[in-house]
């Protein structure tokens, strides 16, 4: 490798490699002893920690001055609103997929209940869901008729 700190800036990783007997040759110091490699690893870790502190301090100072950072800053998304919306939609879909996978049995039970109670009022179905101890998607114990209506509409159009 060219530089030791490109492998890792954590002493324990370099020390572990050396302790495991892995041959470690660094291009900028080809004849370095194990001691020198350890010392350089310590210095690299110290520099990483110092750089992190400097960065955090600088970001905190900007925040105190009221400057918005990252994608919150004004104009960041100008001309790229479509990309932002697409990213948000993908994130929402991915989160929904995770929830569905995690709650497959529950979703099937709710679907069956809602489909089998088409003749009941929305309030009655909500009460039945609560009585069975089925929680909403957000983990709440109480169901509203509007939630049941949305579920029914989703099931009937699927």
N, C-alpha and C positions, 0 to 999 in steps of 0.2 A: 504494500500500500504506500501511497505517497506521503501522507501525514497521519500521525498517530491520532490526533483529535478528530479525524474524519471517521475513524472506527467507532469511537465512543468518547464522550466527555465524562463518563462515570468511571471512577477508579475501580470499583468492584468488577466491572466487566473486563477491563484490561488485566487486572490482577487475576481474575478467574481464568482468562485465556492463558496467561503465563503459568498459573498453577497447574492447569490441565496439560501443560507440556506442549501446547500448540506453538509451532515455529512462527515467530513474529518478526518480520523484517520491515523496517520503515525506510522508504527511499531517501528521505532527507537525512536520516541518521542510520545508515546501514550497519554500522559496527557498534550500535548502542548496547550497553549491558542491560540486564534485567533491572538493575537499580535505576539506571537512567530512564528506562521505559516507565517504571513506576512513578518516578519524579515528574516526568512529563505528563503522565496521566493525571497526577494530582494538580498540576498547574492548569491543565485543560479543564478539569472539573471546576476549579476555582474561577477561571475566566467565564465558564458557562454560567455559574451562579451570579457573578458580578454583572454580566450582560443582562441576565434576567431581572435583576434588581434595578438596573438602569432603565430598562424598557418599561417595567411596571411603574417606576417613579415618573417617567416622562408621560406615560399614558394617564396616570392619575393627575398630573399637573394640567394636562390638556382638558381633562374632564372637569376639574375644578374651575377652569376658565370658561366652561360652558361649550367647549368645542365637541361636536358630535363626531364619533369615529366609525370607521367601517361602513357598512351598508346603511347606517342611520344618518350619515352625513348628507346634507342637502346636495342634490344634483348627482348623487352616486348612481342612481338608476335611470337618469335621463337617457332616453333613447334605447333603454334595455328593459322597459317595463314588462314586455312579453316574456323575456327570460326569467324575470323575477316571478311573474305569475305562474309560469311553467314549473319553476322550482318549488314554489309553494304547493301547487297542485300535486306534484310528484311526492313531496314530503307527506302531504295529507293522505294520499293513496297508500303510501308505504306504511304509515301509522295505522290506517284502517285495516290493511292486510295483516299486520301483526296482531291487532286486536281480534280480528276474525279468527285467525289461526289459534289464538290463545283461548277463545271462547266458542269454539265450534259447537260443542254439545249444548251450551246454553243458547246459542243462536237458533239451533234446530228446535229446542224445546219452546222457545218464544215463538218461532215461526209456526209450529204446529198449533200452539195455543191460540194464536191470533187467527189463523186460518180456520180453526174449528169453532171459533166463537164469532163468526161473521154476523150472526143475528143479534148478538149482545151489543149493548151500548158501549161506547168507548170508555166511559167511566167504569162500567162493570168489568171490562177486560183489564183495565188498569188495576182495579181492586183485586182481581184474580192473580195478576202478576205479583202484586205486593204480598198477597196471602201465601203464595208459593215461595216467597223469599227471593224472588228473582230481582236482581239489581239492574238499574239502567246502565247504559254504556259508560256513564261517568261515575258509576259505583253508588248511586243514590238508591235509597230504599223505596222512595215513593215515585210512582209513575203518574204522568199527567195524561189526560185524554188526547192532547195534541201529539204526544209521543207515540201513543198507540195508533193514532190516525196516520202519522208519517210512516210507521212500520207497515201498516196495512197497505198503504199506497205503494210502498216499495215492493212488497211481496206480490201484489196484484199486477204490477207492471213488469216484474222480472220474468 
